[in-house]
Amino acid sequence: MGLLCHTIFAAAILSMIYAMFFGLTRGLGDVPYPWALAANLALILQFPVAHSLLLTRRGLRALALVLPGQYGRPISTTTYAIIASLQLLALFWLWTPSGILWWQAEGVPLYAVTTVYALAWLLLGKAIFDAGVELQSGALGWLSVLAKRAPKFPDMPTLGLFKIIRQPIYFAFALTLWLVPVWTPDQLALAIVWTAYCVAAPRLKERRFSKQFGQRFTDYQARIPYMWPRRAESPPPRVERDTLKKQN
């Protein structure tokens, strides 16, 4: 499971980097138009929809049943990463290109855009590392089974990029969608839909964090901006907070 997970995970990330670098012009899909519009839209939507549903209570129960027996639940984070990776592979390899090219960077602009595109991916990697790379990559599940222990989920992330914004993974992910050297209607459609997902989906994640971490997350939420960096506000001293509560 571990080998399968990380092989597919790496293939999915590389496929995404490659496909978006060329503005989704290299897909292998061959659906005739106008049916290709519906097929491509379905490919765009299947990732965020399933990605969110599998994190609900019912979705987590379903993940635990994918691998029968006693290992289904502890290895479910690995199962989740495998499914997400397969979804990305389906999107970028089954995409039917429109054949319309709006703009393509050449010469010095190509080197400049490629550099910022690479930096966006490095920023995403840093955000994933700060959030807990074992959980994000699916390693937590199979490593826990291998060690014969229950999965130990990382604490609420507050270090690294999480000192600047609460959702650095989604922020960096959105950047990768827009800092590309080739622009087509295909890339624009993907960028718009997935950016909307990047802005909206973390709200559901923060509801889970609020229930899981309680006041600690509420205090963090009050100090650190959601997705756009700004100067973090220090919480008022404990004595001042208590005084305000009594006054209210």
C-alpha positions as CSV (number, residue, x, y, z in Angstrom):
1,M,0.0,0.0,0.0
2,G,2.8,2.4,0.8
3,L,4.7,1.7,-2.4
4,L,1.5,2.0,-4.4
5,C,0.5,5.2,-2.6
6,H,3.8,7.1,-3.1
7,T,4.3,5.9,-6.7
8,I,0.8,7.1,-7.7
9,F,1.2,10.3,-5.6
10,A,4.4,11.2,-7.4
11,A,3.0,10.4,-10.8
12,A,-0.1,12.6,-10.0
13,I,2.0,15.6,-8.9
14,L,4.4,15.3,-11.9
15,S,1.4,15.0,-14.3
16,M,-0.2,18.1,-12.8
17,I,3.0,20.1,-13.1
18,Y,3.5,19.0,-16.7
19,A,-0.1,19.4,-17.9
20,M,-0.6,22.9,-16.5
21,F,2.8,24.0,-17.7
22,F,1.5,23.4,-21.2
23,G,-2.0,24.8,-20.5
24,L,-3.7,21.4,-20.6
25,T,-2.9,21.0,-24.3
26,R,-1.3,17.6,-23.9
27,G,-4.3,15.6,-22.7
28,L,-5.0,12.2,-24.2
29,G,-8.8,12.5,-24.2
30,D,-10.5,12.3,-27.6
31,V,-14.2,13.2,-26.8
32,P,-15.8,15.0,-29.7
33,Y,-17.1,18.6,-29.2
34,P,-19.4,19.8,-27.8
35,W,-19.5,16.6,-25.6
36,A,-15.9,17.3,-24.6
37,L,-17.1,20.3,-22.7
38,A,-19.3,18.2,-20.4
39,A,-16.6,15.5,-20.1
40,N,-13.9,18.1,-19.1
41,L,-16.2,19.8,-16.6
42,A,-16.9,16.4,-15.0
43,L,-13.1,15.8,-14.8
44,I,-12.6,19.2,-13.1
45,L,-15.4,18.7,-10.6
46,Q,-14.8,15.1,-9.6
47,F,-11.6,16.0,-7.7
48,P,-12.9,18.7,-5.3
49,V,-16.3,17.0,-4.8
50,A,-14.9,13.6,-3.9
51,H,-12.0,15.2,-2.0
52,S,-14.5,17.0,0.3
53,L,-17.1,14.2,0.6
54,L,-14.4,11.6,1.7
55,L,-13.6,13.9,4.7
56,T,-17.1,13.8,6.0
57,R,-18.1,11.2,8.6
58,R,-19.7,8.9,6.0
59,G,-16.7,9.4,3.7
60,L,-14.3,8.4,6.5
61,R,-16.4,5.3,7.2
62,A,-16.3,4.4,3.5
63,L,-12.6,4.8,3.4
64,A,-12.2,2.4,6.3
65,L,-14.1,-0.2,4.3
66,V,-11.9,0.0,1.1
67,L,-9.4,-2.4,2.6
68,P,-11.3,-5.2,4.4
69,G,-10.3,-6.4,7.8
70,Q,-8.6,-4.8,10.8
71,Y,-6.3,-2.6,8.7
72,G,-9.0,-0.6,6.9
73,R,-9.4,2.1,9.4
74,P,-5.7,2.7,10.4
75,I,-4.6,2.8,6.8
76,S,-7.4,5.0,5.6
77,T,-5.2,8.1,5.2
78,T,-3.1,6.1,2.7
79,T,-6.3,5.0,0.9
80,Y,-7.4,8.6,0.8
81,A,-4.1,9.7,-0.8
82,I,-4.3,6.9,-3.4
83,I,-7.8,7.9,-4.4
84,A,-6.9,11.6,-4.7
85,S,-3.9,10.8,-6.8
86,L,-5.9,8.6,-9.1
87,Q,-8.4,11.4,-9.5
88,L,-5.6,13.8,-10.5
89,L,-4.2,11.3,-13.0
90,A,-7.7,10.9,-14.5
91,L,-8.1,14.6,-14.9
92,F,-4.8,15.4,-16.6
93,W,-4.5,12.4,-18.8
94,L,-8.1,12.0,-19.9
95,W,-8.5,15.7,-20.6
96,T,-9.7,16.5,-24.2
97,P,-7.8,19.7,-25.3
98,S,-9.8,22.4,-27.0
99,G,-7.0,23.2,-29.5
100,I,-7.3,26.9,-28.8
101,L,-4.1,28.7,-27.7
102,W,-4.5,32.2,-26.3
103,W,-1.0,33.0,-25.2
104,Q,2.4,31.2,-24.8
105,A,5.4,32.7,-23.2
106,E,8.6,32.7,-25.2
107,G,12.1,33.9,-24.7
108,V,12.8,35.9,-21.5
109,P,9.1,35.9,-20.4
110,L,9.2,32.1,-20.6
111,Y,12.1,31.8,-18.2
112,A,10.5,34.4,-15.9
113,V,7.1,32.7,-15.8
114,T,8.7,29.2,-15.5
115,T,10.7,30.5,-12.5
116,V,7.6,31.8,-10.6
117,Y,5.7,28.6,-11.6
118,A,8.4,26.6,-10.0
119,L,8.5,28.8,-6.9
120,A,4.7,28.4,-6.5
121,W,5.2,24.6,-6.4
122,L,8.1,24.9,-3.9
123,L,5.8,27.1,-1.8
124,L,3.1,24.4,-1.9
125,G,5.7,21.8,-0.9
126,K,6.7,23.9,2.0
127,A,3.1,24.3,3.1
128,I,2.6,20.5,2.9
129,F,5.7,20.0,5.0
130,D,4.5,22.5,7.6
131,A,1.1,20.8,7.8
132,G,2.6,17.4,8.4
133,V,4.0,15.6,5.3
134,E,3.2,12.1,6.6
135,L,-0.5,12.9,6.7
136,Q,-0.6,14.9,3.5
137,S,1.3,12.3,1.5
138,G,-0.6,9.3,2.9
139,A,2.4,7.9,4.7
140,L,0.8,8.1,8.1
141,G,-1.6,5.2,7.4
142,W,0.9,2.6,6.2
143,L,3.6,3.6,8.6
144,S,1.2,3.2,11.5
145,V,0.2,-0.3,10.4
146,L,3.8,-1.2,9.8
147,A,4.6,-0.1,13.4
148,K,1.6,-1.9,14.8
149,R,0.2,1.3,16.4
150,A,-2.8,3.6,16.0
151,P,-2.2,6.5,13.6
152,K,-1.0,9.6,15.5
153,F,-2.4,12.6,13.7
154,P,-0.3,15.8,13.8
155,D,-1.3,18.6,16.1
156,M,-3.0,21.8,14.8
157,P,-0.4,23.4,12.5
158,T,0.7,26.8,13.6
159,L,4.4,26.9,12.6
160,G,6.1,27.8,9.3
161,L,3.8,29.3,6.7
162,F,0.9,28.7,9.2
163,K,2.3,31.7,11.2
164,I,1.4,33.9,8.2
165,I,-2.0,32.5,7.0
166,R,-4.3,29.7,8.1
167,Q,-4.6,28.0,4.7
168,P,-1.1,28.1,3.0
169,I,-1.7,24.8,1.2
170,Y,-4.8,26.1,-0.6
171,F,-3.2,29.5,-1.2
172,A,-0.1,28.0,-2.8
173,F,-2.2,25.5,-4.7
174,A,-4.2,28.4,-6.2
175,L,-1.0,30.1,-7.2
176,T,0.1,27.1,-9.3
177,L,-3.1,27.4,-11.3
178,W,-2.4,31.0,-12.4
179,L,1.4,31.2,-12.8
180,V,1.6,29.1,-15.9
181,P,3.4,30.0,-19.2
182,V,0.6,28.8,-21.5
183,W,-2.9,30.1,-21.5
184,T,-5.9,28.3,-23.1
185,P,-9.6,28.2,-22.4
186,D,-8.9,24.8,-20.8
187,Q,-6.4,26.3,-18.2
188,L,-8.7,29.2,-17.5
189,A,-11.7,26.9,-16.7
190,L,-9.5,24.8,-14.4
191,A,-8.0,27.8,-12.7
192,I,-11.4,29.5,-12.0
193,V,-13.2,26.4,-10.7
194,W,-10.3,25.1,-8.5
195,T,-9.5,28.6,-7.2
196,A,-13.1,28.9,-6.0
197,Y,-12.7,25.5,-4.4
198,C,-9.4,26.6,-2.7
199,V,-11.3,29.6,-1.2
200,A,-14.4,27.8,-0.1
201,A,-13.3,24.3,0.9
202,P,-11.1,25.4,3.9
203,R,-14.2,26.7,5.6
204,L,-15.3,23.1,6.1
205,K,-11.9,22.1,7.3
206,E,-11.9,25.0,9.8
207,R,-15.3,23.7,11.2
208,R,-13.6,20.4,11.9
209,F,-10.7,22.1,13.5
210,S,-13.0,24.2,15.7
211,K,-14.7,21.1,17.0
212,Q,-11.4,19.3,17.5
213,F,-9.2,22.0,19.0
214,G,-11.8,24.3,20.5
215,Q,-10.7,27.6,22.0
216,R,-7.1,27.1,20.9
217,F,-8.2,27.2,17.3
218,T,-10.6,30.1,17.9
219,D,-7.7,32.1,19.3
220,Y,-5.5,31.1,16.4
221,Q,-8.3,32.0,14.0
222,A,-8.6,35.5,15.5
223,R,-4.9,36.2,15.2
224,I,-4.0,34.7,11.8
225,P,-5.7,35.8,8.5
226,Y,-7.5,33.2,6.4
227,M,-5.6,33.2,3.1
228,W,-4.3,36.7,2.4
229,P,-1.1,37.5,4.3
230,R,-1.2,40.5,6.7
231,R,0.4,41.4,10.0
232,A,-0.9,39.0,12.6
233,E,-2.6,40.5,15.6
234,S,-1.5,39.5,19.1
235,P,-4.3,38.3,21.3
236,P,-5.1,40.6,24.3
237,P,-3.6,39.5,27.6
238,R,-5.5,37.0,29.6
239,V,-6.3,39.5,32.4
240,E,-7.7,41.9,29.8
241,R,-9.9,39.3,28.2
242,D,-11.3,38.3,31.6
243,T,-12.0,41.9,32.4
244,L,-13.9,42.3,29.1
245,K,-15.9,39.2,29.7
246,K,-17.0,40.5,33.1
247,Q,-17.9,43.9,31.7
248,N,-20.0,42.2,29.0
